[in-house]
Structure formats: C-alpha cells, structure tokens
Amino acid sequence: VLGLSLFFVSALLGRILGAGDCKLLAAVGALLGPQLLLWVMLYTALAGGVFAIVVALWRGVLGRSAKAVWQAVYFRLAMKMPMDITTADARMRLPYAIAICAGGLIALWRHGVI
C-alpha cells in the first residue's frame, strides 16, 4: 500500500515517477513489509541521486539538468504548475528501476537480511 501510494503522490505532483516504478515499489513493499520499505525508499532516493548525477555527467547534460530541476520545482511551488516527465528530453531521463534495485539491495544488506 505504501509503495502504491507513491503513484498517487507522483500523480498529484505531476507525474515525476513512472507507473512501472510505482508498481515496482508496491511489489517491493508487498514482499518486504512497510517498515523495510521505508528504508528501501530512503536508500533508493540516495542511489537515485548518485545515479542521476553520474548519468548527467556521462551524457554531458549536468548543467542543463540542474537548471531544469530548479525550474520544475519553482514552477510547481510558486506557480502551482504540475511537473511532467513526459516532456523531458530523452537524454535527461533515466530508468529509475536501477536505483530502486540498488536501494532494495542496500536496505536488505544494511538490515541483515542478506
């Protein structure tokens, strides 16, 4: 339920996570339980940030990506405009399932499951 609720939060903010990513987090939450899912989400956010910086550096779009993030946050908070990942340049998008997988593995390792 907690993982699936991310889909609704994402939809309210304006599609910042894909439906597949939300379903993956819902499946992880169903398998691991809500308490471990919170840790998975924390480690996923950290891994996703590192992954995004590495990918942006690799593709040479770090400056443009940072500017786009600040503009999206400003438009969302100040002007109440929704954020939408569907309009992003293909070079600025990344598969978040990799970060979810890394966050899940880190959470399992840190909490002694594996």
Backbone as a printed PyTorch tensor [residue, N CA C, xyz], in Angstrom:
tensor([[[  0.8340,  -1.1860,   0.0000],
         [  0.0000,   0.0000,   0.0000],
         [  0.8780,   1.2480,   0.0000]],

        [[  1.9340,   1.2250,   0.7990],
         [  2.8240,   2.3790,   0.8800],
         [  3.5170,   2.6300,  -0.4570]],

        [[  3.9740,   1.5640,  -1.1020],
         [  4.6170,   1.7210,  -2.4040],
         [  3.6620,   2.2320,  -3.4600]],

        [[  2.4300,   1.7420,  -3.4400],
         [  1.4290,   2.1740,  -4.4080],
         [  0.9930,   3.6090,  -4.1370]],

        [[  1.0540,   4.0290,  -2.8830],
         [  0.6840,   5.4100,  -2.5750],
         [  1.6360,   6.4010,  -3.2270]],

        [[  2.8480,   5.9550,  -3.5350],
         [  3.7740,   6.8270,  -4.2510],
         [  3.2320,   7.2160,  -5.6190]],

        [[  2.4870,   6.2870,  -6.2410],
         [  1.8980,   6.6030,  -7.5330],
         [  0.9410,   7.7830,  -7.4140]],

        [[  0.1230,   7.7770,  -6.3620],
         [ -0.8410,   8.8510,  -6.1790],
         [ -0.1400,  10.1670,  -5.8230]],

        [[  0.8790,  10.1080,  -5.0060],
         [  1.6490,  11.3170,  -4.6900],
         [  2.3170,  11.8360,  -5.9570]],

        [[  2.8970,  10.9260,  -6.7420],
         [  3.5250,  11.3050,  -8.0020],
         [  2.5150,  11.9340,  -8.9510]],

        [[  1.3150,  11.3760,  -9.0090],
         [  0.2760,  11.9150,  -9.8820],
         [ -0.1680,  13.3020,  -9.4130]],

        [[ -0.2590,  13.5050,  -8.0940],
         [ -0.6460,  14.8130,  -7.5770],
         [  0.4140,  15.8700,  -7.8640]],

        [[  1.6810,  15.4910,  -7.7490],
         [  2.7580,  16.4280,  -8.0240],
         [  2.9310,  16.6620,  -9.5120]],

        [[  2.4960,  15.7130, -10.3150],
         [  2.5980,  15.8710, -11.7530],
         [  3.5450,  14.8760, -12.3740]],

        [[  3.2730,  13.6550, -12.3550],
         [  3.9920,  12.5510, -12.9980],
         [  5.5190,  12.6970, -12.9690]],

        [[  6.0840,  12.5400, -11.8100],
         [  7.5440,  12.5660, -11.6850],
         [  8.1250,  11.1650, -11.6110]],

        [[  7.2940,  10.1720, -11.3070],
         [  7.6940,   8.7630, -11.3450],
         [  6.7830,   8.0530, -12.3290]],

        [[  7.3530,   7.1470, -13.0790],
         [  6.5390,   6.3690, -13.9860],
         [  5.6950,   5.3500, -13.2430]],

        [[  4.6470,   4.8710, -13.9020],
         [  3.7580,   3.8930, -13.2770],
         [  4.4940,   2.5860, -12.9940]],

        [[  5.4260,   2.2180, -13.8500],
         [  6.1960,   0.9900, -13.6240],
         [  7.0600,   1.0800, -12.3830]],

        [[  7.6490,   2.2440, -12.1390],
         [  8.4540,   2.4390, -10.9370],
         [  7.5850,   2.3360,  -9.6780]],

        [[  6.4020,   2.9150,  -9.7300],
         [  5.4880,   2.8440,  -8.5830],
         [  5.0320,   1.4140,  -8.3330]],

        [[  4.7610,   0.6750,  -9.4190],
         [  4.3480,  -0.7250,  -9.2570],
         [  5.5000,  -1.5610,  -8.7070]],

        [[  6.7150,  -1.2640,  -9.1260],
         [  7.8690,  -1.9820,  -8.5970],
         [  8.0120,  -1.7250,  -7.0960]],

        [[  7.8510,  -0.4840,  -6.6650],
         [  7.9200,  -0.1720,  -5.2310],
         [  6.7700,  -0.8270,  -4.4730]],

        [[  5.5990,  -0.9110,  -5.1010],
         [  4.4760,  -1.5970,  -4.4540],
         [  4.7950,  -3.0800,  -4.2730]],

        [[  5.4190,  -3.6930,  -5.2720],
         [  5.7950,  -5.1060,  -5.1670],
         [  6.8670,  -5.3020,  -4.0990]],

        [[  7.8400,  -4.4020,  -4.0460],
         [  8.8800,  -4.4860,  -3.0210],
         [  8.2530,  -4.3520,  -1.6370]],

        [[  7.3090,  -3.4250,  -1.4940],
         [  6.6200,  -3.2530,  -0.2150],
         [  5.8130,  -4.4730,   0.1740]],

        [[  5.1860,  -5.1320,  -0.8080],
         [  4.4150,  -6.3410,  -0.5160],
         [  5.3200,  -7.4760,  -0.0700]],

        [[  6.5260,  -7.5320,  -0.6200],
         [  7.4570,  -8.6010,  -0.2610],
         [  8.1900,  -8.3430,   1.0540]],

        [[  8.5500,  -7.0950,   1.3090],
         [  9.3980,  -6.7790,   2.4630],
         [  8.6520,  -6.2110,   3.6580]],

        [[  7.4750,  -5.6910,   3.4490],
         [  6.7250,  -5.0880,   4.5410],
         [  6.9600,  -3.5880,   4.6130]],

        [[  6.0860,  -2.8720,   5.3070],
         [  6.1530,  -1.4060,   5.3040],
         [  7.3720,  -0.8250,   6.0150]],

        [[  7.8290,  -1.4840,   7.0720],
         [  8.9580,  -0.9280,   7.8180],
         [ 10.2370,  -0.9650,   6.9880]],

        [[ 10.5030,  -2.0730,   6.3270],
         [ 11.6960,  -2.1650,   5.4930],
         [ 11.5340,  -1.3450,   4.2200]],

        [[ 10.3080,  -1.1690,   3.7460],
         [ 10.0760,  -0.3680,   2.5470],
         [ 10.4900,   1.0820,   2.7580]],

        [[ 10.2860,   1.6020,   3.9580],
         [ 10.7300,   2.9760,   4.2280],
         [ 12.2350,   3.1000,   4.0560]],

        [[ 12.9720,   2.0990,   4.5080],
         [ 14.4260,   2.1130,   4.3120],
         [ 14.7740,   1.9560,   2.8340]],

        [[ 14.0460,   1.0990,   2.1440],
         [ 14.2690,   0.9320,   0.6990],
         [ 14.0640,   2.2590,  -0.0080]],

        [[ 13.0150,   2.9810,   0.3530],
         [ 12.7400,   4.2690,  -0.2960],
         [ 13.8340,   5.2850,   0.0090]],

        [[ 14.3390,   5.2940,   1.2290],
         [ 15.4330,   6.2110,   1.5770],
         [ 16.6860,   5.8820,   0.7720]],

        [[ 17.0760,   4.6120,   0.7740],
         [ 18.2760,   4.2230,   0.0300],
         [ 18.0720,   4.3670,  -1.4770]],

        [[ 16.8380,   4.1890,  -1.9530],
         [ 16.5490,   4.3980,  -3.3690],
         [ 16.7340,   5.8570,  -3.7410]],

        [[ 16.2800,   6.7580,  -2.8820],
         [ 16.4480,   8.1870,  -3.1580],
         [ 17.9300,   8.5580,  -3.2150]],

        [[ 18.7150,   8.0220,  -2.2840],
         [ 20.1530,   8.3010,  -2.2930],
         [ 20.8310,   7.7100,  -3.5260]],

        [[ 20.5040,   6.4520,  -3.8360],
         [ 21.0920,   5.8050,  -5.0130],
         [ 20.6330,   6.5030,  -6.2860]],

        [[ 19.3700,   6.9260,  -6.3250],
         [ 18.8550,   7.6330,  -7.4950],
         [ 19.5500,   8.9660,  -7.7170]],

        [[ 19.8530,   9.6750,  -6.6320],
         [ 20.5820,  10.9390,  -6.7580],
         [ 21.9810,  10.7390,  -7.3080]],

        [[ 22.6800,   9.7470,  -6.7730],
         [ 24.0250,   9.4380,  -7.2740],
         [ 23.9510,   8.9960,  -8.7310]],

        [[ 22.9930,   8.1260,  -9.0350],
         [ 22.8170,   7.6210, -10.3880],
         [ 22.5040,   8.7600, -11.3680]],

        [[ 21.6450,   9.6930, -10.9540],
         [ 21.2840,  10.8150, -11.8160],
         [ 22.4860,  11.7060, -12.1030]],

        [[ 23.3060,  11.9560, -11.0950],
         [ 24.4920,  12.7910, -11.3090],
         [ 25.4760,  12.0990, -12.2390]],

        [[ 25.6950,  10.8060, -12.0380],
         [ 26.6160,  10.0550, -12.8940],
         [ 26.1180,  10.0370, -14.3420]],

        [[ 24.8340,   9.7730, -14.5290],
         [ 24.2730,   9.7310, -15.8820],
         [ 24.3280,  11.1120, -16.5300]],

        [[ 24.0100,  12.1620, -15.7840],
         [ 24.0640,  13.5170, -16.3380],
         [ 25.4890,  13.9040, -16.7120]],

        [[ 26.4660,  13.5190, -15.8960],
         [ 27.8710,  13.7700, -16.2470],
         [ 28.2650,  12.9940, -17.4970]],

        [[ 27.8560,  11.7340, -17.5590],
         [ 28.1960,  10.8660, -18.6840],
         [ 27.6230,  11.4100, -19.9970]],

        [[ 26.3880,  11.8990, -19.9280],
         [ 25.7150,  12.4010, -21.1260],
         [ 26.0210,  13.8670, -21.4140]],

        [[ 26.7250,  14.5280, -20.5030],
         [ 27.1070,  15.9240, -20.7030],
         [ 25.9550,  16.9070, -20.5510]],

        [[ 24.9960,  16.5970, -19.7140],
         [ 23.8370,  17.4690, -19.5490],
         [ 23.6180,  17.8640, -18.0880]],

        [[ 24.6750,  17.8460, -17.2730],
         [ 24.5140,  18.1190, -15.8460],
         [ 24.0010,  19.5370, -15.5940]],

        [[ 24.5870,  20.5230, -16.2350],
         [ 24.1540,  21.9120, -16.0340],
         [ 22.7200,  22.1260, -16.4650]],

        [[ 22.3730,  21.6050, -17.6230],
         [ 21.0070,  21.7410, -18.1320],
         [ 20.0220,  20.9730, -17.2470]],

        [[ 20.4450,  19.8180, -16.7370],
         [ 19.5800,  19.0300, -15.8670],
         [ 19.3120,  19.7600, -14.5550]],

        [[ 20.3520,  20.3330, -13.9620],
         [ 20.1860,  21.0610, -12.7040],
         [ 19.2550,  22.2580, -12.9020]],

        [[ 19.4260,  22.9650, -14.0100],
         [ 18.5590,  24.1080, -14.2950],
         [ 17.1130,  23.6580, -14.4750]],

        [[ 16.8990,  22.5530, -15.1700],
         [ 15.5430,  22.0400, -15.4030],
         [ 14.8840,  21.6170, -14.0890]],

        [[ 15.6570,  21.0250, -13.1850],
         [ 15.1020,  20.6060, -11.8880],
         [ 14.6780,  21.8280, -11.0890]],

        [[ 15.5270,  22.8360, -11.0090],
         [ 15.1840,  24.0360, -10.2550],
         [ 13.9670,  24.7340, -10.8500]],

        [[ 13.8920,  24.7850, -12.1930],
         [ 12.7240,  25.4000, -12.8270],
         [ 11.4570,  24.6070, -12.5240]],

        [[ 11.5390,  23.2830, -12.5890],
         [ 10.3590,  22.4500, -12.3290],
         [  9.8740,  22.6270, -10.8990]],

        [[ 10.8080,  22.6610,  -9.9490],
         [ 10.4300,  22.8500,  -8.5440],
         [  9.8260,  24.2320,  -8.3420]],

        [[ 10.4290,  25.2520,  -8.9640],
         [  9.8910,  26.6130,  -8.8430],
         [  8.4890,  26.7080,  -9.4380]],

        [[  8.3180,  26.1790, -10.6470],
         [  7.0010,  26.2240, -11.2770],
         [  5.9650,  25.4760, -10.4510]],

        [[  6.3720,  24.3680,  -9.8260],
         [  5.4400,  23.5880,  -9.0290],
         [  5.0620,  24.3300,  -7.7470]],

        [[  6.0560,  24.8740,  -7.0520],
         [  5.7870,  25.5110,  -5.7580],
         [  5.2150,  26.9210,  -5.8850]],

        [[  5.8040,  27.7300,  -6.7670],
         [  5.3960,  29.1310,  -6.8500],
         [  4.1890,  29.3470,  -7.7530]],

        [[  4.1320,  28.6000,  -8.8470],
         [  3.0730,  28.8450,  -9.8210],
         [  2.0300,  27.7350,  -9.8710]],

        [[  2.1930,  26.7170,  -9.0120],
         [  1.2480,  25.5990,  -8.9260],
         [  1.0900,  24.8580, -10.2600]],

        [[  2.1430,  24.8480, -11.0690],
         [  2.1060,  24.1070, -12.3290],
         [  2.6300,  22.6990, -12.0820]],

        [[  2.0300,  21.6780, -12.6760],
         [  2.4810,  20.2970, -12.4380],
         [  3.8150,  20.0110, -13.1060]],

        [[  4.5970,  19.1330, -12.4670],
         [  5.8270,  18.6370, -13.0660],
         [  5.4480,  17.4600, -13.9440]],

        [[  6.0920,  17.3310, -15.1000],
         [  5.7420,  16.2550, -16.0120],
         [  7.0110,  15.7200, -16.6630]],

        [[  7.2920,  14.4360, -16.4400],
         [  8.5000,  13.8560, -17.0170],
         [  8.3350,  13.4960, -18.4740]],

        [[  7.1110,  13.5120, -18.9920],
         [  6.8980,  13.1010, -20.3800],
         [  7.4330,  14.1200, -21.3670]],

        [[  7.5980,  15.3710, -20.9240],
         [  8.1010,  16.3920, -21.8360],
         [  9.6190,  16.5200, -21.7750]],

        [[ 10.2710,  15.7430, -20.9420],
         [ 11.7270,  15.8350, -20.7850],
         [ 12.4370,  15.2410, -22.0010]],

        [[ 13.5730,  15.8190, -22.3040],
         [ 14.4300,  15.3020, -23.3690],
         [ 14.8490,  13.8800, -23.0070]],

        [[ 14.9320,  13.0240, -23.9860],
         [ 15.2710,  11.6140, -23.7350],
         [ 16.6350,  11.4790, -23.0600]],

        [[ 17.5610,  12.3970, -23.3310],
         [ 18.8820,  12.3150, -22.7060],
         [ 18.8320,  12.6980, -21.2320]],

        [[ 17.7450,  13.3380, -20.7910],
         [ 17.6500,  13.7770, -19.4010],
         [ 16.8080,  12.8210, -18.5610]],

        [[ 16.2780,  11.7700, -19.1510],
         [ 15.5040,  10.7780, -18.4080],
         [ 16.3920,   9.5880, -18.0990]],

        [[ 16.0350,   8.8580, -17.0320],
         [ 16.8180,   7.6800, -16.6820],
         [ 15.9100,   6.6140, -16.0980]],

        [[ 16.2870,   5.3490, -16.2850],
         [ 15.4720,   4.2650, -15.7400],
         [ 15.6540,   4.1740, -14.2270]],

        [[ 14.6080,   4.5030, -13.4850],
         [ 14.7090,   4.5570, -12.0260],
         [ 14.6670,   3.1780, -11.3850]],

        [[ 14.3140,   2.1580, -12.1560],
         [ 14.2830,   0.7900, -11.6130],
         [ 15.6640,   0.3660, -11.1260]],

        [[ 16.7150,   0.8840, -11.7510],
         [ 18.0780,   0.5640, -11.3170],
         [ 18.3170,   1.1130,  -9.9110]],

        [[ 17.8770,   2.3410,  -9.6690],
         [ 18.0180,   2.9290,  -8.3350],
         [ 17.1500,   2.2020,  -7.3130]],

        [[ 15.9580,   1.7680,  -7.7170],
         [ 15.0860,   1.0140,  -6.8120],
         [ 15.7450,  -0.3080,  -6.4400]],

        [[ 16.3340,  -0.9590,  -7.4230],
         [ 17.0390,  -2.2260,  -7.1630],
         [ 18.2180,  -1.9970,  -6.2140]],

        [[ 19.0040,  -0.9630,  -6.4790],
         [ 20.1490,  -0.6640,  -5.6110],
         [ 19.6820,  -0.3230,  -4.1940]],

        [[ 18.6340,   0.4860,  -4.0770],
         [ 18.0990,   0.8330,  -2.7590],
         [ 17.5850,  -0.3830,  -2.0150]],

        [[ 16.9360,  -1.2850,  -2.7360],
         [ 16.4480,  -2.5170,  -2.1060],
         [ 17.5720,  -3.3970,  -1.6190]],

        [[ 18.6010,  -3.5450,  -2.4360],
         [ 19.7440,  -4.3750,  -2.0350],
         [ 20.4960,  -3.7760,  -0.8500]],

        [[ 20.6560,  -2.4600,  -0.8660],
         [ 21.3360,  -1.7990,   0.2550],
         [ 20.5300,  -1.9720,   1.5380]],

        [[ 19.2080,  -1.7930,   1.4570],
         [ 18.3580,  -1.9530,   2.6460],
         [ 18.4200,  -3.3780,   3.1740]],

        [[ 18.3650,  -4.3480,   2.2750],
         [ 18.4500,  -5.7460,   2.7110],
         [ 19.7930,  -6.0410,   3.3620]],

        [[ 20.8650,  -5.5090,   2.7990],
         [ 22.2080,  -5.7390,   3.3370],
         [ 22.3770,  -5.0290,   4.6820]],

        [[ 21.9530,  -3.7630,   4.7660],
         [ 22.1390,  -2.9900,   5.9940],
         [ 21.3180,  -3.5380,   7.1710]],

        [[ 20.2110,  -4.2020,   6.8750],
         [ 19.3460,  -4.7160,   7.9420],
         [ 19.5040,  -6.2140,   8.1430]],

        [[ 20.6030,  -6.7530,   7.6050],
         [ 20.9730,  -8.1300,   7.8910],
         [ 20.1380,  -9.2110,   7.2470]],

        [[ 19.3870,  -8.8650,   6.2140],
         [ 18.5750,  -9.8720,   5.5400],
         [ 19.4440, -10.6870,   4.5950]],

        [[ 20.3900, -10.0110,   3.9220],
         [ 21.3460, -10.7360,   3.0630],
         [ 22.7600, -10.4470,   3.5070]]])
